Amino acid sequence: MKGFMYNKRAVLIFLLAALAVSGSSCVNKKDIENTDDYSSNQSSVSVEDMTATSSKLTVGTSEGEVKKDTNLSSATEKNESKDDSKQLSQNNQHSSKPSQKENSSEQTNVEVVTKVVTQIIPVDAEQESKASIDVSSGSSSVNYADGNTFQQIHEQTKQLYISSLTEQQLECYQQTVKAISEFETHVTFSEIGFNSENAQDFITLISLSCPEYIYLGGKYTVFLNDKSEVVAIDVEYTMSKEDYEAKNAEMNTKIDEIIHGMWEGMSDYQKVQYIHDYLISNCSYSDEGENSYNAYGCIVDKKAVCEGYSKAMQTICSRVGIPCVCVTGIAYPSWQEQGENHMWNMVRIDGNWYHIDLTWDDPMTNIGEDYIRYDYFNVSDDFIFQDHTIVPNSFITVNKAESYNANYFAEHGYLIYDASTAEDILAKAIVETANGGKRFARIQCKDIDTFNAVYKNIFEPDEFNTKKIFSVLRRAVEQSNKIFADNSYSVIKSERTNTITVILDNVS
């Protein structure tokens, strides 16, 4: 090929699908509501929220998919006297096409969709009163985080990936990145840095460390010598240099708009939450877009799979000075034993690394486009490894995530270590949620035993058939500067992540 002769004409062809994590989409899945009548003085709705997304990651192997699972259940309770009320249960069907399941003689099909919100969702009410960060175009002369230029930001991100490379491997990496940046389709290595068995890992390294190269195709040809050492690589591109430059300028303009929504003096934690919330609120999970597997798809097209979410997160975090990398591995949806390929992020805040999975925090439900999960926001190794596993890469060293300090629930004081403190913590969460003009008050318990004790004590009726949640709501109404219902609410619970979300009614 291309006139190159090797001692051994061994050629390996890797299908990477742009290192994408893709698969069947769950956007069109249906909720099935089964209705039964019963006699009670309360109305109760039970929702089994098996929200899911799929993604695929192909690295020279067969395609696979991963489905996002929140495995939530919810209930709505109203403290009102009625002789006749109804209990509803919903079960989502997981398929790429609408499906129905005959579970009762009376059923209503409700389509579950993720609505795209075009405006930035503020992290909290203080945002409107803060001065925005002054960032204009994405040219190399613009100052970004810490006074660095656009190009310096990308170089700092690359350093997070290549710190463990040998001198020979680094030479191969730099030659490959230079060739790709100049739209060259062939690179011959001046140094022998790795064998054929590590070729897939090397291609993965290039894709993860250079998310700006949205034009990388899914096919790589690797040339070997008689020792099975990689001596050259061919790459393919999905667009011309001119088309890329236009798309890249469009993406940079959009990124600058996102950054403009921030304010001076934001902490690193607030920046990460802001980016997390913005991408989830503005991007719909979809594998149907031509850019679904890159940052452009998530940021501009607003359609992406987990790879698009992850690369967008890395790109924007890097622009505002937050160290962020993409992680490839296996995720384990609750409804199946076999894991499937997935991608998420790790971020560094105040010197500590954390895992953050935007795809699994983006719920595909019909409870409102403003519902964002924080179950996988800045979590530790111990937490993420309950249902995620990192696939080792021979070129990338993954940092340990041992802290929980910047976790959403820990940061806001919503983490419950002892069930005896649950009512006070829940009341605090409700007050602060309502005062911010929002509806979703969240708490998390340290373990499943605490979770079960908290849920039973607050949300299940006692011997007098009363529930403490209503007294918590009344107390919160008295302490809040907002008005909301103290006799009705909805609750979403996840035994998998030990989280409880109370949805407030009529916040004003």
C-alpha positions in Angstrom: 0.0 0.0 0.0 1.2 3.5 -0.9 4.5 2.0 -2.0 5.7 1.0 1.4 7.5 -2.3 1.7 7.9 -4.2 5.0 9.8 -7.3 5.9 6.4 -8.9 6.5 3.4 -7.5 4.6 1.1 -7.9 7.6 -1.8 -5.6 7.7 -4.4 -5.3 10.4 -7.6 -3.4 9.8 -9.5 -2.1 12.8 -13.1 -0.9 12.6 -13.5 1.7 15.3 -16.7 3.4 14.3 -15.0 6.6 15.4 -14.4 4.8 18.7 -18.0 5.2 19.2 -20.2 3.8 21.7 -23.4 3.2 19.9 -26.3 0.9 19.5 -30.1 0.7 19.4 -31.8 3.9 20.6 -34.4 3.8 23.4 -35.8 7.2 22.6 -39.0 5.6 21.2 -39.8 3.4 24.1 -43.2 3.4 25.7 -44.7 3.6 29.1 -47.5 1.2 29.8 -49.9 2.3 32.5 -52.0 -0.4 34.1 -54.9 0.9 36.1 -56.7 -0.9 38.9 -59.4 0.5 41.3 -59.1 0.2 45.1 -60.7 2.0 48.1 -58.6 4.3 50.1 -58.4 7.8 51.5 -55.3 8.5 49.5 -54.4 8.4 45.8 -51.2 6.7 44.9 -49.3 6.4 41.6 -46.4 4.0 41.3 -44.0 4.5 38.4 -41.3 1.9 37.5 -38.8 4.1 35.6 -36.6 1.7 33.8 -35.1 4.5 31.8 -32.5 3.4 29.3 -30.1 4.5 26.6 -27.9 2.5 24.4 -24.5 3.1 23.1 -21.8 1.1 21.3 -18.1 1.0 21.4 -16.3 -0.8 18.6 -12.5 -1.0 18.7 -11.5 -3.6 16.1 -14.2 -5.9 17.5 -17.8 -6.6 17.0 -20.3 -4.0 17.9 -21.8 -3.9 21.3 -24.4 -1.7 23.1 -25.0 -0.4 26.6 -28.3 0.7 28.0 -28.6 3.4 30.6 -30.6 2.2 33.5 -31.9 4.3 36.4 -34.1 1.5 37.7 -36.3 4.0 39.6 -39.7 3.7 41.1 -41.9 6.6 42.0 -45.1 7.3 43.8 -47.4 10.3 44.0 -49.3 10.8 47.2 -52.1 13.3 48.0 -53.5 13.8 51.5 -57.1 14.2 50.6 -60.3 12.4 51.4 -61.8 10.3 48.6 -63.8 7.2 48.7 -62.6 6.0 45.3 -59.1 6.4 44.0 -56.7 4.6 41.6 -53.4 3.0 41.8 -51.3 3.2 38.6 -48.2 1.3 37.7 -46.0 2.0 34.8 -43.4 -0.2 33.2 -41.2 1.1 30.3 -40.6 -1.2 27.4 -37.0 -1.1 26.1 -36.7 -1.3 22.4 -35.8 0.9 19.5 -39.4 0.8 18.3 -42.7 1.4 20.3 -43.9 -1.7 21.9 -46.9 -2.7 24.0 -47.4 -5.4 26.7 -50.8 -6.7 27.7 -50.7 -6.6 31.5 -54.4 -5.6 32.1 -57.6 -5.1 30.4 -57.3 -1.3 30.7 -54.1 0.4 29.7 -52.9 3.7 28.4 -49.7 4.0 26.3 -47.7 7.1 27.0 -44.7 7.9 24.9 -41.5 8.6 26.8 -39.4 11.3 25.2 -36.6 13.6 26.2 -37.4 17.2 25.4 -34.6 19.4 24.2 -34.3 22.6 26.2 -32.6 25.4 24.1 -31.8 27.7 27.0 -29.1 27.3 29.6 -30.5 25.8 32.9 -29.0 27.8 35.8 -27.1 25.9 38.4 -28.8 28.0 41.1 -30.7 31.3 41.4 -27.4 33.3 42.1 -26.4 32.9 38.4 -28.7 35.7 37.2 -27.0 38.2 39.5 -23.4 37.3 38.6 -21.3 38.8 35.8 -20.7 36.4 33.0 -17.2 35.2 32.0 -15.9 37.3 29.1 -15.0 34.8 26.4 -15.4 35.6 22.7 -14.4 33.4 19.7 -12.4 30.2 19.7 -9.3 31.7 18.1 -5.8 31.0 19.4 -5.6 34.6 20.7 -8.5 34.3 23.1 -7.6 33.8 26.8 -9.4 30.9 28.4 -8.9 29.4 31.8 -5.8 30.5 33.8 -4.8 32.8 31.0 -4.1 30.0 28.6 -4.8 30.1 24.9 -7.1 27.8 22.9 -4.2 25.6 21.7 -2.7 25.4 25.2 -6.0 24.1 26.5 -5.9 21.2 24.1 -2.3 20.4 24.8 -3.0 20.3 28.6 -5.8 17.8 27.9 -3.5 15.6 25.9 -1.0 15.6 28.7 -3.6 13.9 31.0 -3.5 10.9 28.6 0.1 10.6 27.6 1.9 11.0 30.9 2.8 7.3 31.0 4.1 6.9 27.5 7.7 5.8 26.9 9.9 8.0 24.7 9.3 5.7 21.7 5.5 5.6 22.3 5.4 9.4 22.7 7.1 9.8 19.4 4.5 7.5 17.7 1.8 9.5 19.3 3.1 12.9 18.3 3.7 11.8 14.7 0.1 10.4 14.5 -1.5 13.5 16.0 0.5 15.8 13.7 -0.5 13.7 10.6 -4.2 13.8 11.6 -4.1 17.5 12.3 -2.8 18.0 8.8 -5.4 15.6 7.3 -2.7 13.2 6.2 -4.0 9.7 5.7 -0.7 7.8 6.3 2.0 8.0 9.0 5.2 6.0 9.1 6.7 5.8 12.6 10.4 6.8 13.0 10.4 4.8 16.3 8.9 1.4 17.0 6.8 2.0 20.1 4.4 -0.9 20.4 3.3 -4.3 19.0 0.2 -5.3 17.1 -1.5 -6.5 20.3 -1.5 -2.9 21.5 -2.7 -1.3 18.3 -6.3 -1.0 19.4 -5.3 0.7 22.6 -3.1 3.1 20.7 -6.0 4.1 18.4 -8.3 4.5 21.4 -5.6 6.8 23.0 -5.6 9.0 19.9 -9.4 9.2 19.8 -9.9 10.0 23.4 -7.1 12.5 23.7 -8.1 14.5 20.6 -11.9 15.0 20.8 -11.5 18.0 18.5 -10.8 15.7 15.6 -14.5 15.1 14.8 -13.5 14.0 11.3 -11.8 10.8 12.3 -13.4 7.9 10.5 -14.0 4.4 11.8 -11.4 2.4 9.9 -7.7 2.2 10.7 -5.2 0.1 8.8 -2.1 -0.9 10.8 1.1 -2.1 9.1 3.5 -4.6 10.8 7.1 -5.7 10.4 8.2 -9.3 10.7 8.3 -8.9 14.5 4.6 -7.9 14.6 5.7 -4.3 15.6 3.6 -1.5 14.2 5.5 0.6 11.7 2.8 2.6 10.1 -0.9 3.5 10.3 -3.5 4.5 7.7 -6.5 6.6 8.8 -9.7 7.7 7.1 -11.7 10.9 7.5 -15.4 11.5 7.3 -15.2 15.1 5.9 -12.9 17.4 4.1 -10.6 19.8 5.8 -12.9 22.7 4.7 -16.0 21.1 6.1 -14.2 20.4 9.3 -13.0 23.9 9.7 -16.6 25.2 9.2 -18.0 22.7 11.7 -15.2 23.3 14.2 -15.8 27.1 14.1 -19.5 26.5 14.6 -18.8 24.2 17.6 -16.3 26.7 19.1 -18.9 29.5 18.8 -21.5 27.3 20.6 -18.9 26.4 23.3 -18.3 30.1 23.9 -22.0 30.7 24.2 -22.1 28.0 26.9 -19.2 29.5 28.7 -20.8 33.0 28.6 -23.6 31.5 30.8 -21.1 31.1 33.6 -20.2 33.8 36.0 -17.0 35.2 37.4 -15.9 33.5 40.7 -17.5 30.2 40.0 -15.8 27.3 41.8 -14.6 24.3 39.9 -17.5 22.3 41.4 -20.0 24.9 40.1 -18.4 24.9 36.6 -18.7 21.1 36.4 -22.3 21.1 37.6 -23.1 23.8 35.1 -21.7 21.9 32.2 -23.3 18.7 33.4 -26.7 20.3 33.6 -26.4 22.2 30.3 -25.5 19.2 28.2 -28.2 17.0 29.8 -30.8 19.7 29.3 -29.9 20.5 25.7 -28.9 17.1 24.2 -31.1 14.1 23.5 -29.8 10.6 23.5 -29.8 9.4 19.9 -27.6 7.2 17.7 -29.2 8.4 14.5 -27.3 11.6 13.9 -24.2 11.6 11.7 -22.2 13.2 14.5 -23.7 11.3 17.4 -20.3 9.9 18.3 -18.4 13.1 18.7 -18.6 16.4 20.7 -20.1 18.3 17.8 -23.2 16.0 17.8 -23.8 16.7 21.5 -23.0 20.4 21.5 -24.3 21.6 18.1 -26.7 18.9 16.7 -27.9 18.2 20.3 -28.1 14.5 19.5 -25.5 12.0 20.8 -24.7 8.7 22.4 -22.5 8.3 25.4 -19.3 9.0 23.4 -20.7 12.3 22.2 -21.8 13.3 25.8 -18.3 12.3 27.2 -16.3 14.1 24.5 -18.4 17.2 24.8 -17.9 17.2 28.6 -14.2 16.8 28.2 -14.0 19.6 25.6 -15.9 22.2 27.6 -14.4 21.3 30.9 -10.9 21.7 29.4 -11.8 25.2 28.0 -12.6 26.4 31.5 -9.6 24.9 33.2 -11.2 21.7 34.6 -9.0 18.6 34.0 -11.3 16.0 32.4 -10.8 12.7 30.5 -13.0 10.1 28.9 -13.1 6.6 30.3 -14.0 3.5 28.3 -15.3 0.4 30.0 -18.3 -1.9 30.6 -21.6 -0.8 32.2 -24.1 -3.2 33.7 -27.7 -2.3 33.3 -29.9 -3.6 36.1 -32.1 -5.7 33.9 -29.4 -8.0 32.5 -26.3 -9.7 33.9 -24.1 -9.2 30.9 -22.3 -5.8 30.7 -22.0 -3.7 27.6 -19.5 -1.2 26.3 -19.8 2.4 27.6 -18.0 5.7 27.9 -18.1 8.3 30.7 -15.8 10.9 32.2 -13.4 11.6 35.1 -12.9 15.1 36.4 -10.4 16.6 38.8 -11.8 19.1 41.4 -9.6 20.6 44.2 -7.0 17.9 43.6 -9.3 14.9 43.7 -10.5 12.8 40.8 -14.2 11.8 40.4 -16.3 9.8 38.0 -19.2 11.5 36.2 -21.6 9.8 33.8 -23.8 12.2 31.9 -25.5 9.5 29.9 -26.8 7.7 33.0 -27.7 11.1 34.6 -29.8 12.0 31.6 -33.2 10.4 32.4 -35.5 9.5 29.5 -38.8 10.0 31.3 -42.0 12.0 30.8 -41.9 13.8 34.2 -40.4 17.0 32.7 -37.5 18.2 30.8 -36.1 20.0 33.9 -35.5 16.7 35.7 -31.8 16.0 35.9 -30.2 13.2 37.9 -27.1 13.5 40.0 -26.7 9.8 40.9 -23.5 9.6 38.9 -22.2 13.1 39.4 -18.7 13.2 40.9 -18.7 9.8 42.5 -15.8 7.6 43.8 -14.4 4.4 42.5 -16.3 2.5 45.2 -19.5 3.9 43.9 -19.0 3.7 40.2 -17.6 0.2 40.2 -20.9 -1.2 41.5 -22.1 -1.1 37.9 -19.2 0.2 35.8 -15.9 -1.4 35.0 -12.9 0.3 33.3 -11.3 -1.6 30.5 -7.5 -1.3 30.9 -5.6 0.5 28.2 -1.9 -0.3 27.9 -1.1 3.4 27.2 -3.5 5.2 29.5 -3.1 5.4 33.3 -6.5 5.9 35.0 -6.3 8.0 38.2 -7.9 6.7 41.4 -11.1 8.4 42.6 -11.1 8.0 46.4 -12.9 11.2 47.5 -16.6 11.9 47.8 -16.2 15.5 48.8 -17.4 17.0 45.5 -20.3 14.7 45.1 -23.6 16.5 44.6 -25.2 15.2 47.8 -22.1 15.7 49.9 -21.5 19.2 48.5 -25.0 20.4 49.4 -25.4 18.6 52.7 -27.9 16.1 51.3 -26.0 12.9 52.2 -27.5 10.9 55.0 -25.2 8.8 57.2 -27.8 8.2 60.0 -31.5 7.7 59.4 -32.2 9.8 62.5 -31.1 12.9 60.6 -33.1 12.2 57.5 -36.1 14.4 58.3 -33.9 17.5 58.9 -31.8 16.8 55.8 -34.8 16.3 53.6 -36.5 19.5 54.9 -33.3 21.4 54.1 -33.2 19.9 50.6 -36.8 20.9 50.0 -36.4 24.4 51.3 -33.3 25.1 49.2 -34.9 23.5 46.1 -38.0 25.6 46.4 -36.1 28.8 47.2 -34.2 28.2 43.9 -37.5 28.0 42.1 -37.0 24.3 41.3 -39.1 21.2 42.0 -36.7 18.3 42.5 -35.4 17.9 46.1 -32.8 15.1 46.4 -31.2 13.2 49.1 -28.8 10.2 49.2 -28.2 7.6 51.8 -24.8 6.1 52.5 -25.9 2.5 52.1 -29.0 0.4 51.4 -29.8 -0.2 55.0 -30.0 3.5 55.7 -32.0 4.0 52.5 -34.6 1.4 53.5 -34.8 2.8 57.0 -35.3 6.4 55.7 -37.8 5.5 53.1 -39.9 3.4 55.5 -39.8 6.0 58.3 -40.7 9.0 56.1 -42.7 7.7 53.1 -44.6 4.7 54.4 -47.6 5.0 56.7 -47.1 4.4 60.4 -49.5 2.6 62.8 -51.8 5.6 62.7 -51.9 5.5 58.8 -50.0 8.8 58.6 -46.8 9.6 56.8 -44.0 11.9 58.1 -43.4 13.3 54.6 -46.4 15.6 55.1 -45.0 17.0 58.4 -41.6 17.5 56.6 -43.4 19.4 53.8 -45.3 21.6 56.2 -42.1 22.4 58.1 -40.3 23.2 54.8 -43.2 25.5 53.7 -42.8 27.5 56.9 -39.1 27.9 56.4 -39.1 28.6 52.6 -39.6 32.0 50.9 -41.5 30.2 48.2 -45.0 28.7 48.2 -45.6 25.0 47.3 -48.1 22.3 48.2 -47.7 20.6 51.6 -50.4 18.0 51.0 -49.1 16.5 47.7 -45.8 15.4 46.2 -44.2 12.8 44.0 -41.2 10.7 44.9 -38.6 8.9 42.8 -36.5 6.3 44.6 -33.5 4.3 43.4 -32.3 1.4 45.5 -29.4 1.0 43.2 -27.9 4.4 44.1 -29.7 4.9 47.4 -31.2 8.2 46.2 -34.6 9.7 46.9 -36.1 12.6 44.9 -39.1 14.5 46.1 -41.0 16.3 43.4 -42.7 19.4 44.8 -46.1 20.5 43.6 -47.1 24.1 42.6 -43.8 25.9 43.4 -44.3 29.6 43.1 
